[in-house]
Every structure is written in C-alpha cells, then in structure tokens.
Amino acid sequence: MGKKSKATASSKNGDVVEVISRPKVSRKKKSLPLHTIDQNEYQQVMGILDNRELLRVLTEVRNGNFSVRMPFDQVGVSGKICDTLNDIISLNEKMMQEFMRAGNTIGKQGKLTQRIEIPNAKGSWGTGVNSLNVLISDLVHPTIEIAHVISSVAKGNLSQEMPQEIGGHVLQGEFARIAKEVNDMVKQLNLFSMEVTRVAREVGSEGKLGGQAKVKGVDGVWKDLTDSVNQMA
C-alpha cells in the first residue's frame, strides 16, 4: 500500500481545508490458465482429417491389410469420410473371408452346393460376387453330370449320357471334350456288352458255334476282351 499525502487548498468561502490524496493502486487483470491440447486432439475437436493417418490406412489397404480402420471418433465431414472408408475396408475384408471359405468348402471339402454370400454387396460389388458364383456353378455342374453318368454305368445302365448343354449353355472347350470322351466311353461299353451278349446267346442258347463279337475301333483291354470272347466261341 502507498503512503497517504497531505495538501492544503482553499474552499470557495476562503477557508483553508486539508486535502488527503490516496495513491493509485494498479489493478492487473489475472490471466486464466489455458488448457493446452496436442495436434491430434485439436484436429479431432475441429473435425479436421489427419492426412497422415489417412495415407497410412490407404497404404495398408493397398498392401492387402484389411484389418486397419480409420478413427471412429471423427465428426463432421471428416467423420463421414472415415466411416465410409471403414465400410469399404470392411466389405473387402468380408469378401476375402468368403473367398477363403468357399475355396475350402467347395474345393477341399467337396460341398458343391456352397456359394459366396455377401448380403451388403451392392452395385459392381454385387455383380462381382454373382459372377464368381456363376463361375463356380459352371465348374460344378459338369462334374455333377459326370458323376451321374458314372453312377448309372456302375448300376448297369449304359443308356445314360452326359448332356452337351447345361443350364441353357452349350458346352465348349475342355468341357465339350470331356463330355464327348465320357459319352464315347459309355457307347463303347454299351456296344461291347451287346456283342458279348449276342455271342453268348448264339453259342450257348442257339448252338451256333463260331460266332464272333464285332466291336469296331477297340484298343487295349477292350480288344483283348473281344479277342478272348471270340476264342471261346
């Protein structure tokens, strides 16, 4: 506190009065403490997208790492960008998981009715998933048809042939070649069976000795079997 100073002064009526002056006290405004925040917190509060974090996540995704995500606590447009990118990454992760599952269940376990299922796939994503399922079906159907023919042959039905058209599409390429070879095999078996039956009937039932089985174009074991039947006759 400053000391008081005294002075005299005359009033309007001529009387002398004592005037006491008080020293001026300086009043400084106290500054309030500010809460310091780092750059990341500032960007979060202000809704500013961290370009370095964005670049890091995009680089990981480009390298096939679909486990990364952008921060979930962003706001405003930055938050929408993060959420949208996270949705894209999640969809890619789901697709990879489905591809691996389908490869295992169909290719390894032989469950030929399994297909890729991604409910949230829209637009070109959905088109891609559908195309893969069509590809799986195109590969599986000929295999199923071959199995039907083999099963029929094993049961003694030599009239079953593999169709040249599956699902409204004519077989082409390797599929067409396989179908032809399967059908040629069945025809060969059928012809051989008919000739053996004829010779056996002529020799055994009708007593016609010297009957010969005639099977055109036979080679290998088929020719050996035909020759053996003819020798017996």
C-alpha positions, 0 to 999 in steps of 0.5 A: 500500500502507498503512503497517504499525502497531505495538501492544503487548498482553499474552499470557495468561502476562503477557508483553508481545508486539508486535502488527503490524496490516496495513491493509485493502486494498479489493478492487473487483470489475472490471466486464466490458465489455458488448457493446452491440447496436442495436434491430434486432439485439436484436429479431432475437436475441429473435425479436421482429417489427419492426412497422415493417418489417412495415407497410412490406412490407404497404404495398408489397404493397398498392401492387402491389410484389411484389418486397419480402420480409420478413427471412429471418433471423427465428426463432421465431414471428416467423420463421414469420410472415415466411416465410409472408408471403414465400410469399404475396408470392411466389405473387402475384408468380408469378401476375402473371408468368403473367398477363403471359405468357399475355396475350402468348402467347395474345393477341399471339402467337396460341398458343391452346393456352397456359394459366396454370400455377401448380403451388403454387396451392392452395385459392381460389388454385387455383380462381382460376387454373382459372377464368381458364383456363376463361375463356380456353378459352371465348374460344378455342374459338369462334374455333377453330370459326370458323376451321374453318368458314372453312377448309372454305368456302375448300376448297369445302365449304359443308356445314360449320357452326359448332356452337351448343354447345361443350364441353357449353355452349350458346352465348349472347350475342355468341357465339350471334350470331356463330355464327348470322351465320357459319352464315347466311353459309355457307347463303347461299353454299351456296344461291347456288352451287346456283342458279348451278349449276342455271342453268348446267346448264339453259342450257348442258347442257339448252338451256333458255334463260331460266332464272333463279337464285332466291336469296331475301333477297340484298343487295349483291354477292350480288344483283348476282351473281344479277342478272348470272347471270340476264342471261346466261341 
